Amino acid sequence: MRNYTFKETQKFNQLWIWMLLVFVTGITVYSSFYLSPSDTSFGLEKLIPFGIISLVILLFISLKLETRIDSDSLVFSYFPLIRKRKYDFNKIESMEFIVYNSLWEYGGWGIRINFDSWSYNTGGKFGIMVKTKDKKFLIGTHKPEEAKKAIALFDAFKSKNHGS
């Protein structure tokens, strides 16, 4: 198990999110062109809403949570908002698998904070709670069994190094 490496890449691929974005885009098109059909100009008042919607859609297309746990470290990034963050196992105090409700405990999905920890997820109900000396954060996972193996790897590292 020493050579086990947990890798996961998550994206926002929930159908309801994309349906909502299409709906908002449709409302924008309808209000820009069909509510004022006599105005055929394409000025800033029509360009700004399309620019905003385009940026939101591009953000959702590019958002990607990548997690990697190997024999001595945890690495994650939430592109394009958070670059790669690496935590060596000797800097992590604890790592545990949890079942949680992101909507109730963190107020939703994405990058969130509640009263005592950060959450990085794209949906689902499984996560890895990580505690360091200075931080506490949750990384969501859609691979619960593989995440449990990675946590077992961390536990083996800690017991081998006497918790240091």
C-alpha positions in Angstrom: 0.0 0.0 0.0 3.0 2.2 0.4 3.0 2.9 -3.4 -0.7 3.8 -3.5 -1.5 7.2 -4.9 -4.9 8.8 -4.7 -5.7 11.1 -7.6 -9.0 12.8 -8.4 -10.1 15.5 -10.7 -13.6 17.1 -10.2 -15.5 19.5 -12.3 -18.9 21.1 -12.0 -20.8 18.7 -14.2 -24.2 18.7 -12.5 -27.0 19.1 -15.0 -28.9 21.6 -12.9 -26.0 24.0 -12.9 -25.7 24.0 -16.7 -29.5 24.2 -17.1 -29.5 27.3 -14.9 -26.8 28.9 -16.9 -28.7 28.2 -20.2 -31.9 29.6 -18.6 -30.1 32.8 -17.5 -28.5 33.1 -21.0 -31.9 32.7 -22.6 -33.5 35.3 -20.5 -30.7 37.7 -21.3 -31.1 37.1 -25.1 -34.9 37.5 -24.8 -34.7 40.7 -22.9 -32.0 42.2 -25.1 -33.6 41.4 -28.5 -37.2 40.5 -28.1 -38.4 43.0 -25.5 -37.1 45.9 -27.6 -37.1 44.6 -31.3 -37.2 48.2 -32.7 -33.7 48.8 -31.2 -31.4 47.0 -33.5 -28.2 48.5 -32.2 -25.8 46.4 -30.3 -24.4 48.8 -27.8 -22.9 48.5 -24.3 -26.3 47.9 -22.7 -26.5 44.7 -24.7 -22.8 43.8 -24.6 -22.2 44.0 -20.9 -24.8 41.3 -19.9 -23.4 39.0 -22.5 -19.9 39.6 -21.3 -20.8 38.9 -17.7 -22.6 35.7 -18.6 -19.8 34.6 -20.9 -17.3 35.1 -18.0 -19.4 33.1 -15.6 -19.8 30.2 -18.1 -16.0 30.3 -18.8 -15.4 30.2 -15.1 -17.6 27.1 -14.6 -16.0 25.4 -17.6 -12.5 26.0 -16.3 -13.1 25.3 -12.5 -11.3 22.1 -11.6 -10.6 20.6 -8.2 -7.5 18.3 -8.3 -6.5 16.2 -5.4 -3.4 14.0 -5.0 -2.4 12.0 -1.9 0.7 9.9 -2.1 3.0 8.3 0.4 4.1 11.5 2.1 2.0 14.5 1.1 -1.4 15.9 0.1 -1.5 18.2 -2.9 -4.6 20.0 -4.2 -5.5 22.9 -6.4 -8.8 24.6 -7.4 -7.9 26.0 -10.8 -8.1 28.9 -11.7 -8.7 30.3 -8.3 -6.2 28.4 -6.1 -2.8 27.2 -7.3 -1.2 24.1 -6.1 -1.0 23.7 -2.3 1.2 21.0 -0.9 1.0 19.7 2.7 3.7 17.2 3.8 2.3 14.5 6.1 4.6 15.6 8.9 2.8 19.0 8.8 -0.7 17.5 8.9 -2.0 16.7 12.4 -5.0 14.6 11.3 -6.9 13.5 8.2 -10.3 11.8 8.4 -13.0 10.7 6.0 -16.3 12.4 6.6 -19.9 12.4 5.3 -21.3 15.9 5.3 -23.9 18.2 3.8 -22.3 21.0 1.9 -25.4 23.1 1.7 -26.2 23.0 5.4 -22.6 23.0 6.8 -20.9 25.4 4.3 -23.7 27.1 2.5 -23.1 25.5 -0.9 -20.5 24.2 -3.2 -17.2 25.6 -4.5 -14.8 27.4 -2.1 -16.6 28.0 1.1 -16.0 28.8 4.8 -18.0 28.1 7.8 -17.2 29.0 11.4 -14.1 26.9 11.8 -13.0 25.4 8.4 -12.7 26.0 4.7 -14.4 23.7 2.1 -13.2 22.9 -1.4 -15.7 20.8 -3.4 -17.8 20.5 -6.5 -20.7 18.6 -5.0 -21.4 15.3 -3.3 -21.4 14.3 0.3 -18.0 12.8 1.0 -14.9 14.6 2.0 -11.5 14.5 3.6 -11.2 16.7 6.7 -7.6 17.9 7.1 -6.2 19.6 10.2 -2.8 21.2 10.4 -1.4 23.3 13.2 -2.8 26.5 11.6 -5.7 25.4 9.3 -8.7 23.1 9.1 -10.1 22.4 5.7 -12.3 19.9 3.8 -11.6 18.6 0.3 -14.6 17.0 -1.3 -14.3 13.6 -3.0 -16.4 11.5 -5.4 -14.2 8.5 -4.7 -15.0 7.5 -1.1 -13.3 4.1 -1.1 -10.1 5.4 -2.6 -10.1 8.3 -0.2 -10.3 5.9 2.7 -7.2 4.1 1.3 -5.3 7.4 1.1 -6.3 8.2 4.7 -5.0 4.8 5.8 -1.7 5.6 4.0 -1.6 8.8 6.1 -2.4 6.9 9.3 0.4 4.4 8.5 2.8 7.3 7.9 1.9 8.9 11.3 2.1 5.7 13.3 5.5 4.9 11.6 6.8 8.4 12.6 5.1 8.3 16.0 2.7 11.1 15.2 5.3 13.7 14.3 
